[in-house]
Amino acid sequence: MKNTPVDYQTARKIIDGYGLPDFGKATIREVVAISTHLEQETKTEFIHMEMGVPGLKAAQVGVDAEIKALQDGVASIYPNINGTSDVKAEASRFIKAFIDIDIAPEGCVPVTGSMQGTYASFLVCGQCTPGKDTILFIDPGFPVQKQQITVMGYRYESFDVYEYRGEKLRDILEQYLSKGNIAAMIYSNPNNPAWICLTEEELRTVGELASRYDAIVIEDLAYLCMDFRKPLGRPFEAPYQASVARYTDNYILLVSGSKIFSYAGQRIAVAAISDALFRREYPALRRRYNIGRLGDAYVLVFLYAASSGTSHSAQHALAAMFRAAADGELDFVGEASEYARRARLTKETFLRHGFRIVYDKDRDEPVSDGFFYTVGYGAMTSAELLSELLLYGICAISLTSTGSRQSGIRVCVSQMNRPEQFEMLEERLTAFAENNR
């Protein structure tokens, strides 16, 4: 029997107690619950690499603006369901400053985090055109988004982009889109979990095919400007964040305050809908809701039914953070670069002990260091590696749960915020390597 920080029988009992049919497909919340249970049962501190909780302080300009808004009495006032005029205007300006895309304030709609943004986007996209009832995931991706599709009873297709970079991306997308049933495509850029970044050339391909086959692209920019290989994040100066918005009018951008401003607790984001798509009339929406324009339906049907708007005070915070960033007073990219340092240090530790980076290349260059990365070990499956690492008090999520066809785990570095955690990781991976030779 291996000598591990966490007893095997205890771990097995707790994992089995959750009744999961396939541990490799466990959700983030399930893995968090299991690791927390193990931590309490064994009195062993775990290294938590499973959940993308911001590891930096919330942007102070947002905190101050929200406090002032509350003191001014907004807590007792329902916000306009379209969003405050201030947050809409500042969102439009922020997108111009860092993506160099023009979206009218009308189409910048505050949502209760990108989670609500994707949920509302999936709902509306799947009802625009009869026969287009399937969402295409360019995987690997954020696992909960597929759970949203399952909850709403929609269909989805997916493929692992690992083998389909460059011109190969066009071929695989054509295979799916030519069927005529794809309502929308979704991906994150930088990618959660692999941290690969689709290039402008690849995004041109996505955009051109979205226009040709009349599919809507949902671009999740939760980690906007966090490709730290490039000098991004200078307002109104190139280079800008890569985006499909340069190549099609069929897009919805999701810009969240959770990671770029470390404002996750207030659940605030913006769904930015292109001017053309916002104003586009869909007869199917008109027949069902008596509202035909996509943007109007997005707000007055789907968001109204879901939450009747977004936190009033958090909108004031987001507006202030957008404004400060676009004015050059808040260097959110510089602050977030701390994640790249943590990724570099922990990657070195994993590699030193025989692990490999699974998604290791962005076309012809190494993947950037950032919020996430992926590792595998020998011939272990994702579930086997996840289970084994739990015995060493290291918690992550399986790549299987992200739609990846590769074997390994996703590592999140955000909670590695104490020097002794890096020492602990070294000790535990040393033991892991000795026991798994």
C-alpha positions in Angstrom: 0.0 0.0 0.0 1.3 3.4 -0.9 2.2 5.9 1.8 0.1 8.9 0.9 -1.1 12.0 2.7 -4.7 10.8 2.3 -5.6 7.2 3.1 -6.8 5.3 0.1 -9.7 3.6 1.8 -11.0 6.9 3.2 -10.8 8.5 -0.2 -12.5 5.6 -1.9 -15.3 5.6 0.7 -16.0 9.3 0.3 -15.8 9.3 -3.5 -18.1 6.3 -3.8 -20.5 7.9 -1.4 -21.3 10.6 -4.0 -22.6 7.9 -6.3 -21.0 9.2 -9.5 -21.2 6.8 -12.4 -18.0 8.2 -13.9 -15.6 10.1 -11.7 -13.9 11.4 -14.8 -17.1 13.3 -15.7 -17.6 14.8 -12.2 -18.5 18.5 -12.3 -16.4 21.2 -10.8 -18.8 21.6 -7.9 -18.9 17.8 -7.3 -15.1 17.7 -7.2 -15.0 20.7 -4.8 -17.5 18.9 -2.5 -15.4 15.7 -2.5 -12.1 17.5 -1.8 -13.7 19.6 0.9 -15.1 16.4 2.5 -11.7 14.7 2.3 -10.0 17.8 3.8 -12.4 17.8 6.8 -12.3 14.0 7.3 -8.5 13.7 7.1 -7.5 17.0 8.6 -5.1 17.4 5.6 -4.8 20.8 3.8 -5.5 20.3 0.1 -4.0 22.2 -2.8 -7.1 23.4 -4.6 -6.5 23.6 -8.4 -10.1 22.7 -9.4 -12.1 25.9 -9.3 -11.4 29.2 -11.0 -11.8 31.4 -8.0 -10.0 34.7 -8.6 -6.9 34.8 -6.4 -6.4 38.6 -6.5 -8.2 41.4 -4.7 -11.3 42.9 -6.4 -10.5 46.1 -8.3 -10.9 48.9 -5.8 -12.4 51.3 -8.2 -15.3 48.9 -8.6 -15.7 48.3 -4.8 -15.7 52.1 -4.2 -18.3 52.7 -7.0 -20.6 50.0 -5.7 -20.4 51.3 -2.1 -21.3 54.8 -3.3 -24.2 53.5 -5.4 -25.6 51.6 -2.4 -25.1 54.7 -0.2 -27.0 56.7 -2.8 -30.0 54.4 -2.5 -29.9 52.2 -5.6 -30.6 49.0 -3.5 -34.2 50.1 -3.3 -34.6 50.8 -7.0 -35.2 48.2 -9.8 -32.6 48.8 -12.5 -33.7 49.2 -16.1 -33.8 45.6 -17.5 -31.7 46.8 -20.4 -29.0 48.0 -18.0 -28.0 51.4 -16.7 -27.1 53.9 -19.4 -23.7 54.3 -17.7 -22.7 50.6 -17.9 -23.9 50.3 -21.4 -21.9 53.3 -22.6 -18.8 52.3 -20.8 -19.1 48.7 -22.0 -19.2 49.9 -25.6 -16.2 52.1 -25.0 -14.2 49.3 -23.2 -14.8 46.9 -26.1 -13.6 49.5 -28.5 -10.5 50.2 -26.3 -9.4 46.6 -26.0 -10.9 44.7 -28.9 -11.2 47.6 -31.4 -14.8 46.6 -32.3 -17.7 49.1 -32.5 -20.8 47.9 -30.7 -23.6 50.4 -29.9 -24.4 50.8 -26.2 -27.9 49.5 -27.0 -26.4 46.0 -27.6 -24.3 45.9 -24.5 -26.6 44.2 -22.0 -25.5 43.6 -18.4 -26.1 40.0 -17.2 -25.7 38.1 -13.9 -22.3 36.8 -14.8 -21.3 35.2 -18.1 -23.2 32.1 -16.9 -26.5 33.9 -17.3 -25.1 35.4 -20.5 -24.5 32.0 -22.1 -27.8 30.6 -20.8 -29.8 33.4 -22.3 -27.7 33.2 -25.5 -28.3 29.5 -25.9 -32.0 29.9 -25.3 -32.5 32.7 -27.9 -30.2 31.1 -30.5 -32.0 27.8 -30.4 -35.4 29.5 -31.1 -34.4 31.9 -33.9 -34.8 29.5 -36.9 -36.9 26.4 -37.2 -34.6 23.3 -37.7 -31.6 25.0 -36.1 -31.8 23.5 -32.7 -28.2 22.4 -31.9 -25.3 24.2 -30.3 -21.7 23.4 -31.5 -19.0 23.4 -28.9 -15.4 24.0 -30.0 -13.9 22.0 -27.2 -12.3 21.7 -24.7 -14.6 24.1 -22.9 -16.3 25.2 -19.7 -18.2 22.0 -18.5 -21.2 23.8 -17.0 -22.2 25.2 -20.4 -23.1 21.8 -21.6 -25.1 21.3 -18.4 -27.0 24.4 -19.4 -27.9 22.8 -22.7 -29.0 19.7 -21.0 -31.2 21.6 -18.5 -33.0 23.5 -21.3 -33.5 20.3 -23.3 -31.5 21.4 -26.4 -29.0 19.3 -28.4 -25.3 19.9 -28.8 -22.4 18.6 -30.9 -18.7 19.0 -30.0 -15.2 18.3 -31.2 -11.8 18.6 -29.7 -9.9 21.4 -31.4 -6.5 19.9 -30.5 -6.2 18.1 -33.9 -7.9 20.9 -35.9 -5.9 24.0 -35.7 -5.2 26.2 -38.7 -6.8 25.2 -42.0 -8.0 21.9 -40.5 -10.5 24.0 -38.5 -12.3 25.0 -41.7 -12.8 21.4 -42.7 -14.2 20.2 -39.3 -16.5 23.2 -39.0 -17.8 22.6 -42.5 -18.7 19.0 -41.5 -20.9 20.2 -38.7 -22.3 23.4 -40.2 -23.2 21.9 -43.6 -25.8 19.7 -41.8 -28.0 22.8 -41.4 -29.0 22.2 -37.8 -26.4 24.3 -36.0 -27.9 27.4 -34.3 -24.8 28.6 -32.6 -21.1 27.9 -31.9 -19.3 28.6 -28.6 -15.7 28.7 -27.5 -13.6 30.7 -25.0 -10.5 32.6 -26.1 -8.1 32.3 -24.2 -9.4 28.8 -23.8 -10.7 27.3 -20.5 -9.1 24.8 -19.8 -6.2 24.5 -22.3 -5.3 28.2 -22.5 -4.8 27.9 -26.2 -5.7 31.0 -28.2 -7.4 30.9 -31.5 -5.6 33.2 -33.9 -7.1 35.9 -36.1 -6.7 33.5 -39.1 -8.7 30.8 -37.3 -11.3 33.4 -36.1 -11.7 34.6 -39.7 -12.6 31.0 -40.6 -15.1 30.8 -37.8 -16.6 34.1 -38.8 -16.8 33.4 -42.5 -18.5 30.0 -41.9 -20.9 31.5 -39.4 -22.1 34.0 -42.0 -22.2 31.4 -44.8 -24.3 28.9 -42.7 -26.2 31.6 -40.7 -25.0 30.4 -37.3 -24.4 32.7 -34.3 -21.0 32.7 -32.6 -20.9 33.0 -28.8 -17.4 34.2 -27.9 -16.6 33.8 -24.2 -14.0 36.4 -23.3 -13.8 35.7 -19.6 -10.0 35.9 -19.8 -9.9 38.9 -22.2 -6.3 40.1 -23.0 -4.7 37.4 -20.8 -2.5 36.0 -23.6 0.5 37.2 -21.8 2.8 36.5 -24.8 1.6 39.7 -26.4 1.6 43.3 -25.2 -2.2 43.4 -24.9 -4.2 45.7 -22.6 -3.1 49.1 -23.7 -6.4 51.0 -24.3 -7.0 52.1 -27.9 -3.6 50.7 -29.0 -2.7 47.7 -31.1 -2.3 44.8 -30.6 -5.9 44.1 -29.6 -7.7 41.0 -28.2 -8.4 38.6 -31.1 -12.1 38.3 -31.9 -14.5 36.8 -34.4 -16.3 40.1 -34.4 -14.0 41.3 -37.1 -15.2 38.6 -39.5 -19.0 38.3 -39.1 -22.0 40.2 -37.9 -23.4 37.0 -36.3 -21.9 37.2 -32.8 -22.5 37.7 -29.1 -19.4 38.6 -27.0 -19.4 37.8 -23.3 -17.2 40.1 -21.2 -17.2 39.3 -17.5 -15.9 41.2 -14.5 -15.1 38.0 -12.6 -11.5 37.3 -13.8 -10.3 40.5 -15.5 -11.4 42.6 -12.5 -11.5 39.8 -9.8 -15.1 40.8 -9.3 -16.6 37.3 -9.3 -18.6 37.6 -6.1 -21.0 40.2 -7.6 -21.9 38.1 -10.6 -21.7 40.8 -13.3 -20.9 40.7 -17.0 -22.0 42.1 -20.3 -23.4 40.3 -23.3 -22.4 42.4 -26.2 -24.5 41.7 -29.3 -23.5 43.0 -32.7 -25.5 45.9 -34.0 -26.7 43.9 -37.0 -27.7 40.8 -34.9 -29.3 42.9 -32.2 -31.6 44.5 -34.8 -32.2 41.4 -36.9 -35.9 40.3 -37.2 -36.6 36.6 -36.7 -40.2 35.5 -37.7 -40.0 32.5 -35.3 -39.4 34.9 -32.4 -42.2 37.2 -33.6 -44.6 34.3 -33.8 -43.7 32.9 -30.4 -43.3 36.1 -28.3 -44.7 38.9 -30.5 -41.1 40.3 -30.4 -39.1 39.7 -33.5 -35.8 41.6 -33.0 -33.2 39.4 -31.4 -31.9 42.0 -29.1 -35.3 42.9 -27.8 -36.2 39.3 -27.3 -32.9 38.7 -25.5 -33.7 41.4 -23.0 -37.5 41.6 -22.7 -38.2 37.8 -23.0 -35.3 35.7 -21.8 -33.6 38.0 -19.3 -36.9 39.2 -18.0 -38.1 35.7 -17.4 -34.8 34.6 -15.8 -34.0 37.4 -13.4 -35.8 40.6 -14.4 -32.5 42.4 -14.6 -29.0 42.4 -13.0 -27.8 43.8 -9.7 -28.2 47.5 -9.7 -25.1 48.3 -7.6 -22.9 45.8 -9.5 -23.7 47.6 -12.7 -22.3 50.8 -11.2 -19.1 48.9 -10.2 -18.7 47.4 -13.7 -19.2 50.8 -15.3 -16.5 52.3 -13.1 -14.0 49.5 -13.8 -14.7 49.7 -17.6 -14.1 53.4 -17.5 -10.9 53.2 -15.4 -9.5 50.6 -17.7 -10.3 52.5 -20.9 -8.9 55.6 -19.4 -5.6 53.8 -18.7 -6.0 54.2 -14.9 -6.7 50.5 -14.2 -4.1 48.1 -15.6 -6.2 44.9 -15.3 -3.8 43.0 -17.6 -0.7 43.9 -15.6 -2.4 42.8 -12.4 -3.7 39.5 -13.9 -0.2 38.7 -15.1 0.4 37.3 -11.6 -1.4 34.2 -12.8 1.2 33.7 -15.5 3.9 33.7 -12.8 2.0 31.1 -10.8 1.5 29.0 -13.9 5.2 29.1 -14.8 6.3 28.0 -11.3 3.7 25.2 -10.9 4.3 23.9 -14.5 8.0 23.6 -13.8 7.1 21.5 -10.7 4.8 19.2 -12.6 7.2 18.7 -15.5 10.1 18.0 -13.1 8.2 15.1 -11.7 7.3 13.4 -15.0 4.1 15.1 -16.0 3.6 16.5 -19.5 1.6 19.5 -20.7 -1.3 18.1 -22.7 -2.3 21.1 -24.7 1.3 22.3 -25.1 1.3 24.2 -28.4 -0.6 27.1 -30.0 0.1 26.2 -33.6 3.9 26.6 -33.8 4.6 28.2 -30.4 4.3 27.1 -26.7 1.0 27.8 -25.1 0.9 30.9 -22.9 1.2 30.8 -19.1 -2.1 32.0 -17.6 -5.0 31.1 -15.4 -5.3 27.4 -16.5 -3.2 24.7 -18.1 -3.5 21.0 -18.6 -1.2 18.1 -17.5 -1.2 14.4 -18.1 0.9 11.5 -16.6 2.0 8.4 -18.3 -0.8 6.2 -19.5 -3.2 7.3 -16.8 -6.7 8.2 -17.9 -8.2 11.5 -16.7 -10.3 9.7 -14.0 -7.3 7.7 -12.8 -5.0 10.7 -12.5 -7.7 12.8 -10.8 -8.3 10.0 -8.3 -4.6 9.4 -7.7 -3.8 13.0 -7.1 -6.6 13.3 -4.5 -4.5 10.8 -2.4 -1.8 13.4 -2.3 -4.1 16.3 -1.4 -4.1 17.8 -4.8 -7.5 18.6 -6.4 -8.2 19.5 -10.0 -10.8 18.6 -12.6 -10.7 15.9 -15.3 -10.2 16.9 -19.0 -13.0 14.4 -19.8 -15.5 16.8 -18.1 -14.4 19.6 -20.5 -15.2 17.7 -23.7 -11.5 17.0 -24.3 -10.6 13.7 -26.0 -7.2 13.8 -24.3 -6.2 12.2 -21.0 -5.3 14.5 -18.1 -6.5 17.2 -15.8 -7.1 20.9 -15.8 -4.9 22.9 -13.4 -6.0 26.3 -12.1 -3.4 28.4 -10.4 -5.6 31.1 -9.0 -5.7 29.8 -5.4 -1.9 29.3 -5.2 -1.5 32.5 -3.3 0.8 31.5 -0.5 4.5 30.7 -0.8 4.2 27.5 1.3 1.7 26.1 -1.2 4.4 25.9 -3.8 6.6 24.0 -1.4 3.7 21.7 -0.5 3.1 21.0 -4.2 6.8 20.1 -4.6 6.7 17.7 -1.7 3.5 16.0 -2.8 4.5 15.6 -6.4 7.8 14.2 -5.3 5.9 11.5 -3.3 3.5 11.0 -6.3 6.4 10.4 -8.7 8.1 8.0 -6.3 5.0 5.9 -5.9 4.1 5.9 -9.6 7.4 4.9 -11.2 
